[in-house]
Each structure stands twice: as C-alpha cells, then as structure tokens.
C-alpha cells in the first residue's frame, strides 16, 4: 500500500467553505488559514444548542505503534456520512513529539485520513505553539517576580510551575535556570514538560468560553511562599496576558477527511500524562451541527476512556451515545506474549492468550454503562483463523466484533461498523468510576482496584504529604487524572495482558488547580517523553522540489 503522505496528496481538497456547508455551518463564520483549513468563530454561535450525539472511540491497551484508533474514528465518521447521516469527526491536534518520535503522525492513515495531513501533523494553525508560549509566559513572570521584589515571598524550592516544549527531549526533564550571575535571574531548579501535558492545554480543552478560560488560568497554582501559602497565576496578574496569547487558539479548527467530510481538530492533551481528549468547545461545535460527533480518547479505555467519562463528561455534562473499542490481532498477540519482531507471524494461541486484555476493556466499558462495539482493525498480515477467534471470543464476552478495513478501503471498510454502532445508540450519562465526595486517596484506590485491578496501592511518603496538603487547601473534591504507562493496566509497561492483584506505586500527587484535577504519578512515567533509538525524525526530509517526504 502507498505511504500515507502519497495517498493524501492524490486527493484534491475541497474549499473549506464547501466543507462548512456540508456541516450546515455558515461559511461567514470561518476564519480561513489558506484554502483548506479554518478557525471557526464560535463566539458567534449558540453552543448551548445540541443536535447530535457523541460516539466515543477508545481502544485496548496498545503496542508502541498504536492500533489505529484515530484512523477508525475518521473511517467511522465517513461511513456514517455515506449512510446518509451528518457526521463530524472530532480529534486532538498532533504533537510534534510523537510525529518526530516513535508513532509518526496522528492524522489517521491510509484511506481514512484528515487533510491536509502535512499541515495538521506539523504546525497546523499554531495552537500548540500558542499554548507553549502562554505557559512559558507564566514561567517567565514567576522568575521575574523573584528577580525583583519577590512580592509574594515565593520559595524557590517550591515552584511547581514548569516550562513546556512541544518536542520529546529527555535532557530537559530536570534543569537549572538563572545561571550567569546577577543579571541571569534567580538560580533555581526547574523542568520541562511536553506541551501536551501542560495545564494550559488542559484548561484550553476543558473551558467553555474565553471568560471561563481566563478564570481557570487565574486559578492555576504556581508554587508556595516561604510561609507556606499557595501562590496563584492571578496573584501575578498573568491570566489576562496568557488569555490574549490564547485568543485564537481557543477557536476550534475545521478541516476535511480524505472523502471530503467535516473534521473538527482542536487541542492535544495526551492520555497517559494528561486527560486525553479534544476540546469541549470543539465537541459543542460538532454537536450543534451534526447528527453524530465521533471523537476519540487517547490510548486504552483504562486511560483515555476512563478520563473521558470521569473528567470530560463530568465537567461538560454531555452524555455519550455509543462506545467503540479498537483492537488489532497484532496487539492481541503482543499481549499474548509474542515479541514485537514476530507479530506478523500467525499465532492463534497468542491471540487467545492476549484476548484477556481486550476482555478487560470490554468489562470496564460495560461498567461505565455501555455495551461496546469492538472494531477489529484489520491489517494485511492478519489471518482468517486469528480473526475468527477474535470474533468468537468477543461474542462470548457480549460484544459485537466488526471487521473494520477503513485504512485500506475508507468509508466502505467502515459501513458494517457504522451499522453496528447505530443499532446500539443509547444516549446517557456514564456511571462514574468514583464519586467526587470521597478523599483523594480513596479515588486513586477506586481507580486502581476497579479499573486497573490492582491488589494494593503503595503511596510514597511524599505523595501522602501532598494529598494531605491538597485536602487542607480544599481540593479534595477534584477528580483524578492518573499518569501511568499506556501499555499495561498496571504501572509496569512490561506487565502485559490482564494482570490482577499487583501493587501500583504512586510517587507523587500533583495538582492542576486551574484545569480542575489531581495528577497521581504512577510508576516510572515522565511528563517529558524521550526519543527512541531510531526516531521518525531521521526519516522525515524535504526533497529537491521542497516537498515533505517520510511523514506518516
């Protein structure tokens, strides 16, 4: 099959005004970025109206290369349109970290892509750069305050607001700033997170309008004073200037799929280190105009799916109508014990062993209130015996399993999936994994035991002190956003399948007081990823005619 970038270039893009009209959106509401992408002036739209229903696409625990969740979401939206429905796909914006790291682009693949894929995978409309700049402005203002009068008596040892960068760079995880003498500022330790993990990104994706975004920015805690009082962004008078930098980034982006159907792409938090869903504003835009808003939640349902329900749905009040779990034969064999290098070889036994992972995800989605549809994302090396076994095992677990070939066949490869999803539409609020009125520790333990199936949670002394502090400051009622590996239900990426009774280790419990959630750090997880031994960046290039090559 041709490379994704070649397939994308064969498609003649429709004017963005035509895409808006398909959606029922007045082209006068567009703020074009060239001919094929635009911001939508949602400030001139009544986003309180709701026409459509949410279809959530999540997945089983993935392999390092991913299982095609974005591709399936795009293909499903196109298939719904082919069946006569007005459907919109809502996706997160790709981060340059994975694009130049291990996963490559995040605009779908094959014949289920969003276009223009080069733009979307690279700088797009500049939203991630705006988030990076707004976040780092607050970092600069914190250090500037300390350089001059230190009006708020900030304790340099307890500055919790990092810097961010939209690139994987492990050397920036822990740094020293302020070197160079008196004019270099205050010498201090700091760190970089990736922009996708920025609290500003979370606030952008969870706010409903500029006024709420500004209030959330103001509520962000930057650290503590010498006398142990919290210091907030609003104390530094930073929220206004940060909001100015985000005034365009808050507007959702409209593009098109490879078949010319509408796509709303906005915001980009990861699900292993953040809450993992595209923006609330983008969702409201899609729901205001489309019959179905097909959106994805990052990684497996233990991360993206759970956070969609417990954080996004709880914050937005938006019900969900159906849930799709993306699975692959490759991932099942991986969780069944096969080495990554051997995953193209037929092994029915490994598929059977690995099904325990998918079965756990099916159980969890049922616990939230839905009978999920399993989209078996067919790959060229999958064999009929392997596929048939997955179909039989899903049936025994009470889930429809639909062979899905949207990567190779576009919307035609998703028609049966669309029909199965339509037959299960039942809009309702989820049953949350935990109530908000229990303690921080109890919420973490509920997730660990009920969703991950841990036997016990071991909190470090530091994490215990943090939870006590957050409770004293009145933050016990916030939801939790666990940062852990995406490859396992546990906090150990090598513990594959469906482990039970393991110990989950929480080293610290951070707070995102502006975004409105706690972040327990479980296992060896970092908020600044590193590049692999052979990063995708080594394959991406410009040819002699100035065309991008190697981007996938």
Secondary structure, 3 states (H helix, E strand, C coil): CCCHHHHHHHCCCCCHHHHHHHHCCCHHHEEECCCCCEEECHHHCCCCCCCCEEEEEEECCCCCCCCCHHHHHHHHHHHHHHCCCCEEEEECCCCHHHHCCCCCCCCEECCEEEECHHHHHCCCCCHHHHHHHHHHHHHHHHHHHHHCCCCCCEEEEEECCCEEECCCCHHHCCEEECCCCHHHCCCEEECEEEHHHCHHHHHHHHCCCHHHHHHHHHCCEEEEECCCCEEEHHHHCCHHHHHHHCCCCCCCEEEEECCCCEEEECCCCCCCCCCCECCHHHHHHHHHHCCEEEEEECCCHHHHHHHHHHHHHHHHCCCECEEEEEECHHHHHHHCCCCHHHCCCCCHHHHHHHHHHHHHHHHHHHHHCCCCEEEEECCCCCCHHHHHHHHHHHHHCCCEEEEECHHHHHHHHHHHHHHHHHHCCCCECCCCCCCCCCCHHHHHHHHHHHHHCCCEEEECHHHHHHHHHHHHCCCCCCEECCECCCCCCCCCCCCCCCCCCCEEEEEEEEEECCCCEEEEEECCCCCCCCCCCCCHHHCCEECCCCCEECCC
